[in-house]
């Protein structure tokens, strides 16, 4: 089971990689295409999605699995 899906810059565009895999799941020409593919994979694996900017900083994170934290309302 995958724990995280990363979207990161690549010389050929944007790379979508699951942490448990050795190779990228996809290389996309546009960032929004990589994000769409990353969301699809994260939902399938109930994993966290992290999107990097070109400078390497994480711009967004989202969890598509069960969140172990309990929020009191």
PDB file with one MODEL, atoms N, CA, C and O in Angstrom:
MODEL        1
ATOM      1  N   UNK A   1       0.838  -1.174   0.000  1.00  0.00           N
ATOM      2  CA  UNK A   1       0.000   0.000   0.000  1.00  0.00           C
ATOM      3  C   UNK A   1       0.887   1.243   0.000  1.00  0.00           C
ATOM      4  O   UNK A   1       1.869   1.317   0.740  1.00  0.00           O
ATOM      5  N   UNK A   2       0.541   2.194  -0.816  1.00  0.00           N
ATOM      6  CA  UNK A   2       1.310   3.426  -0.930  1.00  0.00           C
ATOM      7  C   UNK A   2       1.002   4.360   0.227  1.00  0.00           C
ATOM      8  O   UNK A   2      -0.137   4.440   0.688  1.00  0.00           O
ATOM      9  N   UNK A   3       2.020   5.062   0.689  1.00  0.00           N
ATOM     10  CA  UNK A   3       1.779   6.017   1.761  1.00  0.00           C
ATOM     11  C   UNK A   3       1.664   7.437   1.226  1.00  0.00           C
ATOM     12  O   UNK A   3       0.928   8.249   1.788  1.00  0.00           O
ATOM     13  N   UNK A   4       2.380   7.749   0.148  1.00  0.00           N
ATOM     14  CA  UNK A   4       2.344   9.089  -0.424  1.00  0.00           C
ATOM     15  C   UNK A   4       2.483   9.044  -1.934  1.00  0.00           C
ATOM     16  O   UNK A   4       3.126   8.159  -2.499  1.00  0.00           O
ATOM     17  N   UNK A   5       1.859  10.027  -2.571  1.00  0.00           N
ATOM     18  CA  UNK A   5       2.013  10.252  -4.000  1.00  0.00           C
ATOM     19  C   UNK A   5       2.610  11.646  -4.143  1.00  0.00           C
ATOM     20  O   UNK A   5       2.063  12.614  -3.615  1.00  0.00           O
ATOM     21  N   UNK A   6       3.725  11.752  -4.851  1.00  0.00           N
ATOM     22  CA  UNK A   6       4.408  13.028  -5.025  1.00  0.00           C
ATOM     23  C   UNK A   6       4.296  13.514  -6.462  1.00  0.00           C
ATOM     24  O   UNK A   6       4.442  12.742  -7.409  1.00  0.00           O
ATOM     25  N   UNK A   7       4.037  14.804  -6.606  1.00  0.00           N
ATOM     26  CA  UNK A   7       4.117  15.488  -7.892  1.00  0.00           C
ATOM     27  C   UNK A   7       5.348  16.380  -7.786  1.00  0.00           C
ATOM     28  O   UNK A   7       5.436  17.218  -6.889  1.00  0.00           O
ATOM     29  N   UNK A   8       6.300  16.200  -8.704  1.00  0.00           N
ATOM     30  CA  UNK A   8       7.522  16.991  -8.631  1.00  0.00           C
ATOM     31  C   UNK A   8       7.996  17.355 -10.032  1.00  0.00           C
ATOM     32  O   UNK A   8       7.664  16.671 -11.000  1.00  0.00           O
ATOM     33  N   UNK A   9       8.778  18.441 -10.141  1.00  0.00           N
ATOM     34  CA  UNK A   9       9.296  18.834 -11.448  1.00  0.00           C
ATOM     35  C   UNK A   9      10.266  17.797 -11.989  1.00  0.00           C
ATOM     36  O   UNK A   9      10.976  17.129 -11.238  1.00  0.00           O
ATOM     37  N   UNK A  10      10.278  17.679 -13.307  1.00  0.00           N
ATOM     38  CA  UNK A  10      11.118  16.715 -14.002  1.00  0.00           C
ATOM     39  C   UNK A  10      11.645  17.410 -15.255  1.00  0.00           C
ATOM     40  O   UNK A  10      10.969  18.301 -15.771  1.00  0.00           O
ATOM     41  N   UNK A  11      12.813  17.048 -15.765  1.00  0.00           N
ATOM     42  CA  UNK A  11      13.295  17.684 -16.998  1.00  0.00           C
ATOM     43  C   UNK A  11      12.310  17.566 -18.175  1.00  0.00           C
ATOM     44  O   UNK A  11      12.319  18.403 -19.078  1.00  0.00           O
ATOM     45  N   UNK A  12      11.474  16.538 -18.162  1.00  0.00           N
ATOM     46  CA  UNK A  12      10.509  16.325 -19.251  1.00  0.00           C
ATOM     47  C   UNK A  12       9.113  16.849 -18.922  1.00  0.00           C
ATOM     48  O   UNK A  12       8.185  16.636 -19.702  1.00  0.00           O
ATOM     49  N   UNK A  13       8.941  17.523 -17.799  1.00  0.00           N
ATOM     50  CA  UNK A  13       7.624  18.036 -17.406  1.00  0.00           C
ATOM     51  C   UNK A  13       7.419  17.892 -15.910  1.00  0.00           C
ATOM     52  O   UNK A  13       8.172  18.448 -15.111  1.00  0.00           O
ATOM     53  N   UNK A  14       6.383  17.132 -15.536  1.00  0.00           N
ATOM     54  CA  UNK A  14       6.054  16.909 -14.124  1.00  0.00           C
ATOM     55  C   UNK A  14       5.916  15.414 -13.874  1.00  0.00           C
ATOM     56  O   UNK A  14       5.248  14.705 -14.626  1.00  0.00           O
ATOM     57  N   UNK A  15       6.561  14.943 -12.802  1.00  0.00           N
ATOM     58  CA  UNK A  15       6.609  13.517 -12.472  1.00  0.00           C
ATOM     59  C   UNK A  15       5.589  13.197 -11.383  1.00  0.00           C
ATOM     60  O   UNK A  15       5.462  13.924 -10.397  1.00  0.00           O
ATOM     61  N   UNK A  16       4.861  12.092 -11.579  1.00  0.00           N
ATOM     62  CA  UNK A  16       3.942  11.561 -10.574  1.00  0.00           C
ATOM     63  C   UNK A  16       4.579  10.279 -10.062  1.00  0.00           C
ATOM     64  O   UNK A  16       4.792   9.343 -10.833  1.00  0.00           O
ATOM     65  N   UNK A  17       4.888  10.224  -8.762  1.00  0.00           N
ATOM     66  CA  UNK A  17       5.576   9.053  -8.213  1.00  0.00           C
ATOM     67  C   UNK A  17       4.946   8.621  -6.899  1.00  0.00           C
ATOM     68  O   UNK A  17       4.679   9.441  -6.021  1.00  0.00           O
ATOM     69  N   UNK A  18       4.719   7.338  -6.781  1.00  0.00           N
ATOM     70  CA  UNK A  18       4.245   6.721  -5.541  1.00  0.00           C
ATOM     71  C   UNK A  18       5.489   6.299  -4.766  1.00  0.00           C
ATOM     72  O   UNK A  18       6.409   5.716  -5.341  1.00  0.00           O
ATOM     73  N   UNK A  19       5.524   6.592  -3.453  1.00  0.00           N
ATOM     74  CA  UNK A  19       6.740   6.328  -2.677  1.00  0.00           C
ATOM     75  C   UNK A  19       7.144   4.860  -2.665  1.00  0.00           C
ATOM     76  O   UNK A  19       8.330   4.555  -2.542  1.00  0.00           O
ATOM     77  N   UNK A  20       6.192   3.948  -2.789  1.00  0.00           N
ATOM     78  CA  UNK A  20       6.532   2.521  -2.744  1.00  0.00           C
ATOM     79  C   UNK A  20       7.059   2.001  -4.089  1.00  0.00           C
ATOM     80  O   UNK A  20       7.511   0.857  -4.157  1.00  0.00           O
ATOM     81  N   UNK A  21       7.015   2.799  -5.148  1.00  0.00           N
ATOM     82  CA  UNK A  21       7.497   2.387  -6.468  1.00  0.00           C
ATOM     83  C   UNK A  21       8.882   2.946  -6.739  1.00  0.00           C
ATOM     84  O   UNK A  21       9.248   3.997  -6.214  1.00  0.00           O
ATOM     85  N   UNK A  22       9.654   2.239  -7.562  1.00  0.00           N
ATOM     86  CA  UNK A  22      10.979   2.733  -7.920  1.00  0.00           C
ATOM     87  C   UNK A  22      10.917   3.671  -9.123  1.00  0.00           C
ATOM     88  O   UNK A  22      11.755   4.563  -9.255  1.00  0.00           O
ATOM     89  N   UNK A  23       9.933   3.478 -10.001  1.00  0.00           N
ATOM     90  CA  UNK A  23       9.786   4.321 -11.189  1.00  0.00           C
ATOM     91  C   UNK A  23       8.595   5.254 -11.039  1.00  0.00           C
ATOM     92  O   UNK A  23       7.690   5.005 -10.242  1.00  0.00           O
ATOM     93  N   UNK A  24       8.609   6.322 -11.810  1.00  0.00           N
ATOM     94  CA  UNK A  24       7.482   7.257 -11.827  1.00  0.00           C
ATOM     95  C   UNK A  24       6.267   6.574 -12.436  1.00  0.00           C
ATOM     96  O   UNK A  24       6.392   5.790 -13.377  1.00  0.00           O
ATOM     97  N   UNK A  25       5.097   6.874 -11.898  1.00  0.00           N
ATOM     98  CA  UNK A  25       3.850   6.337 -12.437  1.00  0.00           C
ATOM     99  C   UNK A  25       3.476   7.037 -13.730  1.00  0.00           C
ATOM    100  O   UNK A  25       2.862   6.433 -14.610  1.00  0.00           O
ATOM    101  N   UNK A  26       3.846   8.322 -13.853  1.00  0.00           N
ATOM    102  CA  UNK A  26       3.536   9.096 -15.052  1.00  0.00           C
ATOM    103  C   UNK A  26       4.458  10.304 -15.141  1.00  0.00           C
ATOM    104  O   UNK A  26       4.933  10.821 -14.131  1.00  0.00           O
ATOM    105  N   UNK A  27       4.699  10.743 -16.379  1.00  0.00           N
ATOM    106  CA  UNK A  27       5.372  12.006 -16.661  1.00  0.00           C
ATOM    107  C   UNK A  27       4.387  12.801 -17.505  1.00  0.00           C
ATOM    108  O   UNK A  27       3.957  12.348 -18.566  1.00  0.00           O
ATOM    109  N   UNK A  28       4.033  13.995 -17.024  1.00  0.00           N
ATOM    110  CA  UNK A  28       3.040  14.820 -17.709  1.00  0.00           C
ATOM    111  C   UNK A  28       3.687  16.128 -18.163  1.00  0.00           C
ATOM    112  O   UNK A  28       4.618  16.622 -17.527  1.00  0.00           O
ATOM    113  N   UNK A  29       3.194  16.674 -19.253  1.00  0.00           N
ATOM    114  CA  UNK A  29       3.728  17.917 -19.786  1.00  0.00           C
ATOM    115  C   UNK A  29       3.337  19.132 -18.979  1.00  0.00           C
ATOM    116  O   UNK A  29       4.105  20.090 -18.895  1.00  0.00           O
ATOM    117  N   UNK A  30       2.168  19.114 -18.387  1.00  0.00           N
ATOM    118  CA  UNK A  30       1.656  20.250 -17.618  1.00  0.00           C
ATOM    119  C   UNK A  30       1.433  19.845 -16.166  1.00  0.00           C
ATOM    120  O   UNK A  30       1.105  18.693 -15.879  1.00  0.00           O
ATOM    121  N   UNK A  31       1.612  20.798 -15.252  1.00  0.00           N
ATOM    122  CA  UNK A  31       1.460  20.527 -13.821  1.00  0.00           C
ATOM    123  C   UNK A  31       0.035  20.086 -13.492  1.00  0.00           C
ATOM    124  O   UNK A  31      -0.156  19.158 -12.705  1.00  0.00           O
ATOM    125  N   UNK A  32      -0.970  20.741 -14.086  1.00  0.00           N
ATOM    126  CA  UNK A  32      -2.349  20.381 -13.770  1.00  0.00           C
ATOM    127  C   UNK A  32      -2.679  18.959 -14.214  1.00  0.00           C
ATOM    128  O   UNK A  32      -3.491  18.288 -13.577  1.00  0.00           O
ATOM    129  N   UNK A  33      -2.057  18.488 -15.306  1.00  0.00           N
ATOM    130  CA  UNK A  33      -2.258  17.106 -15.748  1.00  0.00           C
ATOM    131  C   UNK A  33      -1.671  16.124 -14.736  1.00  0.00           C
ATOM    132  O   UNK A  33      -2.269  15.091 -14.439  1.00  0.00           O
ATOM    133  N   UNK A  34      -0.498  16.460 -14.215  1.00  0.00           N
ATOM    134  CA  UNK A  34       0.142  15.618 -13.208  1.00  0.00           C
ATOM    135  C   UNK A  34      -0.682  15.584 -11.929  1.00  0.00           C
ATOM    136  O   UNK A  34      -0.797  14.538 -11.291  1.00  0.00           O
ATOM    137  N   UNK A  35      -1.257  16.726 -11.550  1.00  0.00           N
ATOM    138  CA  UNK A  35      -2.089  16.774 -10.348  1.00  0.00           C
ATOM    139  C   UNK A  35      -3.332  15.911 -10.522  1.00  0.00           C
ATOM    140  O   UNK A  35      -3.716  15.189  -9.602  1.00  0.00           O
ATOM    141  N   UNK A  36      -3.965  15.979 -11.692  1.00  0.00           N
ATOM    142  CA  UNK A  36      -5.147  15.145 -11.946  1.00  0.00           C
ATOM    143  C   UNK A  36      -4.797  13.661 -11.852  1.00  0.00           C
ATOM    144  O   UNK A  36      -5.539  12.885 -11.248  1.00  0.00           O
ATOM    145  N   UNK A  37      -3.684  13.269 -12.439  1.00  0.00           N
ATOM    146  CA  UNK A  37      -3.237  11.870 -12.383  1.00  0.00           C
ATOM    147  C   UNK A  37      -2.879  11.488 -10.950  1.00  0.00           C
ATOM    148  O   UNK A  37      -3.196  10.385 -10.506  1.00  0.00           O
ATOM    149  N   UNK A  38      -2.217  12.393 -10.224  1.00  0.00           N
ATOM    150  CA  UNK A  38      -1.842  12.136  -8.842  1.00  0.00           C
ATOM    151  C   UNK A  38      -3.057  11.954  -7.942  1.00  0.00           C
ATOM    152  O   UNK A  38      -3.055  11.086  -7.069  1.00  0.00           O
ATOM    153  N   UNK A  39      -4.102  12.766  -8.146  1.00  0.00           N
ATOM    154  CA  UNK A  39      -5.337  12.622  -7.368  1.00  0.00           C
ATOM    155  C   UNK A  39      -5.974  11.267  -7.640  1.00  0.00           C
ATOM    156  O   UNK A  39      -6.428  10.592  -6.717  1.00  0.00           O
ATOM    157  N   UNK A  40      -6.006  10.874  -8.899  1.00  0.00           N
ATOM    158  CA  UNK A  40      -6.572   9.568  -9.279  1.00  0.00           C
ATOM    159  C   UNK A  40      -5.845   8.419  -8.568  1.00  0.00           C
ATOM    160  O   UNK A  40      -6.479   7.503  -8.044  1.00  0.00           O
ATOM    161  N   UNK A  41      -4.512   8.481  -8.559  1.00  0.00           N
ATOM    162  CA  UNK A  41      -3.704   7.433  -7.917  1.00  0.00           C
ATOM    163  C   UNK A  41      -3.876   7.481  -6.400  1.00  0.00           C
ATOM    164  O   UNK A  41      -4.023   6.437  -5.764  1.00  0.00           O
ATOM    165  N   UNK A  42      -3.859   8.680  -5.813  1.00  0.00           N
ATOM    166  CA  UNK A  42      -4.005   8.818  -4.362  1.00  0.00           C
ATOM    167  C   UNK A  42      -5.358   8.293  -3.884  1.00  0.00           C
ATOM    168  O   UNK A  42      -5.442   7.664  -2.829  1.00  0.00           O
ATOM    169  N   UNK A  43      -6.406   8.548  -4.649  1.00  0.00           N
ATOM    170  CA  UNK A  43      -7.724   8.026  -4.287  1.00  0.00           C
ATOM    171  C   UNK A  43      -7.746   6.502  -4.357  1.00  0.00           C
ATOM    172  O   UNK A  43      -8.340   5.846  -3.502  1.00  0.00           O
ATOM    173  N   UNK A  44      -7.101   5.943  -5.376  1.00  0.00           N
ATOM    174  CA  UNK A  44      -7.070   4.489  -5.532  1.00  0.00           C
ATOM    175  C   UNK A  44      -6.339   3.812  -4.381  1.00  0.00           C
ATOM    176  O   UNK A  44      -6.765   2.760  -3.903  1.00  0.00           O
ATOM    177  N   UNK A  45      -5.227   4.419  -3.932  1.00  0.00           N
ATOM    178  CA  UNK A  45      -4.421   3.831  -2.860  1.00  0.00           C
ATOM    179  C   UNK A  45      -4.774   4.370  -1.468  1.00  0.00           C
ATOM    180  O   UNK A  45      -4.175   3.952  -0.478  1.00  0.00           O
ATOM    181  N   UNK A  46      -5.743   5.295  -1.384  1.00  0.00           N
ATOM    182  CA  UNK A  46      -6.095   5.942  -0.109  1.00  0.00           C
ATOM    183  C   UNK A  46      -4.842   6.535   0.521  1.00  0.00           C
ATOM    184  O   UNK A  46      -4.525   6.268   1.680  1.00  0.00           O
ATOM    185  N   UNK A  47      -4.139   7.341  -0.260  1.00  0.00           N
ATOM    186  CA  UNK A  47      -2.839   7.877   0.137  1.00  0.00           C
ATOM    187  C   UNK A  47      -2.869   9.400   0.234  1.00  0.00           C
ATOM    188  O   UNK A  47      -3.868  10.039  -0.098  1.00  0.00           O
ATOM    189  N   UNK A  48      -1.768   9.959   0.690  1.00  0.00           N
ATOM    190  CA  UNK A  48      -1.601  11.408   0.753  1.00  0.00           C
ATOM    191  C   UNK A  48      -0.952  11.887  -0.542  1.00  0.00           C
ATOM    192  O   UNK A  48      -0.060  11.229  -1.075  1.00  0.00           O
ATOM    193  N   UNK A  49      -1.401  13.029  -1.041  1.00  0.00           N
ATOM    194  CA  UNK A  49      -0.845  13.645  -2.242  1.00  0.00           C
ATOM    195  C   UNK A  49      -0.073  14.890  -1.834  1.00  0.00           C
ATOM    196  O   UNK A  49      -0.592  15.730  -1.100  1.00  0.00           O
ATOM    197  N   UNK A  50       1.158  15.013  -2.301  1.00  0.00           N
ATOM    198  CA  UNK A  50       1.984  16.196  -2.044  1.00  0.00           C
ATOM    199  C   UNK A  50       2.447  16.750  -3.386  1.00  0.00           C
ATOM    200  O   UNK A  50       2.978  16.019  -4.222  1.00  0.00           O
ATOM    201  N   UNK A  51       2.238  18.057  -3.581  1.00  0.00           N
ATOM    202  CA  UNK A  51       2.587  18.714  -4.841  1.00  0.00           C
ATOM    203  C   UNK A  51       3.715  19.705  -4.581  1.00  0.00           C
ATOM    204  O   UNK A  51       3.597  20.586  -3.729  1.00  0.00           O
ATOM    205  N   UNK A  52       4.816  19.551  -5.328  1.00  0.00           N
ATOM    206  CA  UNK A  52       5.963  20.444  -5.192  1.00  0.00           C
ATOM    207  C   UNK A  52       5.914  21.531  -6.261  1.00  0.00           C
ATOM    208  O   UNK A  52       5.359  21.337  -7.342  1.00  0.00           O
ATOM    209  N   UNK A  53       6.512  22.686  -5.933  1.00  0.00           N
ATOM    210  CA  UNK A  53       6.748  23.738  -6.912  1.00  0.00           C
ATOM    211  C   UNK A  53       8.086  23.468  -7.591  1.00  0.00           C
ATOM    212  O   UNK A  53       8.787  22.522  -7.231  1.00  0.00           O
ATOM    213  N   UNK A  54       8.437  24.283  -8.556  1.00  0.00           N
ATOM    214  CA  UNK A  54       9.733  24.125  -9.236  1.00  0.00           C
ATOM    215  C   UNK A  54      10.916  24.319  -8.280  1.00  0.00           C
ATOM    216  O   UNK A  54      11.991  23.763  -8.503  1.00  0.00           O
ATOM    217  N   UNK A  55      10.718  25.109  -7.217  1.00  0.00           N
ATOM    218  CA  UNK A  55      11.809  25.341  -6.269  1.00  0.00           C
ATOM    219  C   UNK A  55      11.949  24.217  -5.241  1.00  0.00           C
ATOM    220  O   UNK A  55      12.823  24.277  -4.377  1.00  0.00           O
ATOM    221  N   UNK A  56      11.087  23.183  -5.327  1.00  0.00           N
ATOM    222  CA  UNK A  56      11.179  22.035  -4.435  1.00  0.00           C
ATOM    223  C   UNK A  56      10.320  22.115  -3.189  1.00  0.00           C
ATOM    224  O   UNK A  56      10.207  21.136  -2.451  1.00  0.00           O
ATOM    225  N   UNK A  57       9.713  23.271  -2.942  1.00  0.00           N
ATOM    226  CA  UNK A  57       8.846  23.417  -1.768  1.00  0.00           C
ATOM    227  C   UNK A  57       7.485  22.781  -2.029  1.00  0.00           C
ATOM    228  O   UNK A  57       6.968  22.820  -3.146  1.00  0.00           O
ATOM    229  N   UNK A  58       6.921  22.201  -0.987  1.00  0.00           N
ATOM    230  CA  UNK A  58       5.590  21.605  -1.086  1.00  0.00           C
ATOM    231  C   UNK A  58       4.566  22.737  -1.131  1.00  0.00           C
ATOM    232  O   UNK A  58       4.502  23.562  -0.220  1.00  0.00           O
ATOM    233  N   UNK A  59       3.769  22.771  -2.196  1.00  0.00           N
ATOM    234  CA  UNK A  59       2.764  23.833  -2.323  1.00  0.00           C
ATOM    235  C   UNK A  59       1.427  23.399  -1.737  1.00  0.00           C
ATOM    236  O   UNK A  59       0.738  24.207  -1.115  1.00  0.00           O
ATOM    237  N   UNK A  60       1.050  22.138  -1.923  1.00  0.00           N
ATOM    238  CA  UNK A  60      -0.209  21.640  -1.364  1.00  0.00           C
ATOM    239  C   UNK A  60      -0.064  20.188  -0.948  1.00  0.00           C
ATOM    240  O   UNK A  60       0.743  19.437  -1.496  1.00  0.00           O
ATOM    241  N   UNK A  61      -0.866  19.817   0.034  1.00  0.00           N
ATOM    242  CA  UNK A  61      -0.978  18.432   0.481  1.00  0.00           C
ATOM    243  C   UNK A  61      -2.449  18.125   0.659  1.00  0.00           C
ATOM    244  O   UNK A  61      -3.230  18.991   1.054  1.00  0.00           O
ATOM    245  N   UNK A  62      -2.825  16.894   0.366  1.00  0.00           N
ATOM    246  CA  UNK A  62      -4.196  16.473   0.592  1.00  0.00           C
ATOM    247  C   UNK A  62      -4.192  14.974   0.854  1.00  0.00           C
ATOM    248  O   UNK A  62      -3.441  14.229   0.225  1.00  0.00           O
ATOM    249  N   UNK A  63      -5.028  14.540   1.776  1.00  0.00           N
ATOM    250  CA  UNK A  63      -5.116  13.134   2.115  1.00  0.00           C
ATOM    251  C   UNK A  63      -6.389  12.551   1.509  1.00  0.00           C
ATOM    252  O   UNK A  63      -7.475  13.110   1.667  1.00  0.00           O
ATOM    253  N   UNK A  64      -6.249  11.441   0.827  1.00  0.00           N
ATOM    254  CA  UNK A  64      -7.387  10.753   0.217  1.00  0.00           C
ATOM    255  C   UNK A  64      -7.647   9.414   0.892  1.00  0.00           C
ATOM    256  O   UNK A  64      -8.287   8.533   0.318  1.00  0.00           O
ATOM    257  N   UNK A  65      -7.147   9.268   2.109  1.00  0.00           N
ATOM    258  CA  UNK A  65      -7.359   8.051   2.879  1.00  0.00           C
ATOM    259  C   UNK A  65      -8.013   8.368   4.196  1.00  0.00           C
ATOM    260  O   UNK A  65      -8.524   9.469   4.399  1.00  0.00           O
ATOM    261  N   UNK A  66      -7.998   7.407   5.087  1.00  0.00           N
ATOM    262  CA  UNK A  66      -8.575   7.647   6.404  1.00  0.00           C
ATOM    263  C   UNK A  66      -7.598   8.486   7.213  1.00  0.00           C
ATOM    264  O   UNK A  66      -6.405   8.187   7.268  1.00  0.00           O
ATOM    265  N   UNK A  67      -8.105   9.524   7.832  1.00  0.00           N
ATOM    266  CA  UNK A  67      -7.289  10.416   8.640  1.00  0.00           C
ATOM    267  C   UNK A  67      -7.333   9.920  10.089  1.00  0.00           C
ATOM    268  O   UNK A  67      -8.408   9.885  10.688  1.00  0.00           O
ATOM    269  N   UNK A  68      -6.188   9.536  10.661  1.00  0.00           N
ATOM    270  CA  UNK A  68      -6.186   8.989  12.015  1.00  0.00           C
ATOM    271  C   UNK A  68      -6.478  10.020  13.107  1.00  0.00           C
ATOM    272  O   UNK A  68      -6.787   9.647  14.239  1.00  0.00           O
ATOM    273  N   UNK A  69      -6.384  11.307  12.782  1.00  0.00           N
ATOM    274  CA  UNK A  69      -6.649  12.339  13.789  1.00  0.00           C
ATOM    275  C   UNK A  69      -8.137  12.494  13.997  1.00  0.00           C
ATOM    276  O   UNK A  69      -8.920  12.425  13.050  1.00  0.00           O
ATOM    277  N   UNK A  70      -8.520  12.702  15.232  1.00  0.00           N
ATOM    278  CA  UNK A  70      -9.926  12.938  15.544  1.00  0.00           C
ATOM    279  C   UNK A  70     -10.086  14.420  15.836  1.00  0.00           C
ATOM    280  O   UNK A  70      -9.443  14.960  16.736  1.00  0.00           O
ATOM    281  N   UNK A  71     -10.938  15.065  15.077  1.00  0.00           N
ATOM    282  CA  UNK A  71     -11.183  16.492  15.230  1.00  0.00           C
ATOM    283  C   UNK A  71     -12.419  16.676  16.115  1.00  0.00           C
ATOM    284  O   UNK A  71     -13.485  16.133  15.827  1.00  0.00           O
ATOM    285  N   UNK A  72     -12.263  17.446  17.194  1.00  0.00           N
ATOM    286  CA  UNK A  72     -13.395  17.730  18.068  1.00  0.00           C
ATOM    287  C   UNK A  72     -14.110  18.972  17.570  1.00  0.00           C
ATOM    288  O   UNK A  72     -13.472  19.969  17.230  1.00  0.00           O
ATOM    289  N   UNK A  73     -15.437  18.914  17.527  1.00  0.00           N
ATOM    290  CA  UNK A  73     -16.196  20.040  16.999  1.00  0.00           C
ATOM    291  C   UNK A  73     -16.955  20.814  18.006  1.00  0.00           C
ATOM    292  O   UNK A  73     -17.628  21.785  17.659  1.00  0.00           O
TER     293      UNK A  73
ENDMDL
END
